[in-house]
């Protein structure tokens, strides 16, 4: 009976550890500063080129943040990498934005 309890406790601990993996591992969270750019490919879309030079394709900019669909707009953004989605555009890393704010030129530093 003690052996069964031990196995059960270990199993529960392992399940809890595995389910908390995403909380402990923030590799899917992306944030930074960048510029909104309009790309005239396959019907056109808005992406973000970060200050570090990476391209991000926000999957929800049209539905959740339509006011940010402005070419050359400087922004601070935060979102999560979309591992389970794909795009016909084949441009940048897909992200779902959770927050985006316009940066004023003099307030960037």
C-alpha positions in Angstrom: 0.0 0.0 0.0 2.8 2.5 0.8 4.4 1.8 -2.6 1.1 2.7 -4.4 0.9 5.9 -2.3 4.5 6.8 -3.2 3.9 6.2 -6.9 0.6 8.3 -6.8 2.4 11.2 -5.0 5.3 11.1 -7.5 2.8 11.0 -10.4 0.9 14.0 -9.1 4.1 16.0 -8.6 5.2 15.2 -12.2 1.8 16.2 -13.6 2.0 19.5 -11.6 5.5 20.2 -12.8 4.6 19.5 -16.5 1.5 21.7 -16.3 3.6 24.6 -14.8 6.2 24.3 -17.5 4.7 27.2 -19.5 4.6 29.4 -16.5 8.2 28.9 -15.7 9.4 29.0 -19.4 8.7 32.4 -20.9 10.3 31.6 -24.3 6.9 32.3 -26.0 6.6 35.8 -24.6 7.8 38.6 -26.9 8.1 42.3 -26.1 10.0 45.2 -27.5 9.9 48.4 -29.5 9.6 48.6 -33.2 7.8 50.0 -36.2 4.6 49.0 -37.8 5.1 48.4 -41.5 2.7 47.7 -44.3 3.8 44.8 -46.6 2.1 44.7 -50.0 2.3 40.9 -50.3 -0.6 38.5 -51.0 -3.2 41.2 -50.5 -1.2 43.2 -47.9 -0.8 43.0 -44.2 0.7 44.9 -41.2 3.8 43.6 -39.5 6.2 44.8 -36.9 10.0 45.2 -37.4 11.5 45.3 -34.0 14.4 47.5 -33.1 16.5 44.3 -32.8 15.7 43.6 -36.5 13.3 40.8 -36.1 10.0 40.6 -38.1 6.8 39.9 -36.2 3.4 39.2 -37.8 0.6 40.1 -35.3 -2.3 37.8 -36.0 -4.8 39.9 -34.1 -3.8 43.5 -35.1 -6.8 43.7 -37.6 -9.4 42.5 -35.1 -8.1 43.7 -31.7 -5.9 46.7 -32.5 -7.1 48.2 -35.8 -6.0 51.7 -34.8 -2.4 50.5 -35.1 -2.6 49.6 -38.7 -0.5 52.6 -39.7 2.7 52.3 -41.8 5.8 53.7 -40.0 4.1 54.0 -36.6 6.6 53.5 -33.7 5.2 51.2 -31.0 6.0 49.3 -27.9 4.5 45.8 -28.1 4.0 42.7 -26.1 2.6 39.3 -27.1 2.9 35.6 -27.3 4.4 33.5 -30.0 1.8 31.5 -32.0 3.2 28.0 -32.3 0.0 26.4 -33.4 -0.8 28.8 -36.3 0.6 29.4 -39.8 0.3 32.2 -42.4 0.3 32.4 -46.1 2.5 35.5 -45.9 5.7 33.6 -44.8 7.0 36.8 -43.2 8.2 37.0 -39.6 7.2 35.2 -36.4 3.5 35.0 -35.7 2.5 36.6 -32.5 -0.8 37.4 -30.7 -0.5 40.9 -29.3 -1.6 41.4 -25.7 -0.6 45.0 -25.6 0.6 47.7 -28.0 1.2 51.3 -27.4 2.3 54.2 -29.7 5.7 55.6 -28.9 6.2 59.3 -29.1 9.5 60.3 -30.7 10.8 62.3 -27.8 9.6 59.8 -25.1 11.5 56.8 -26.6 14.7 57.0 -24.6 
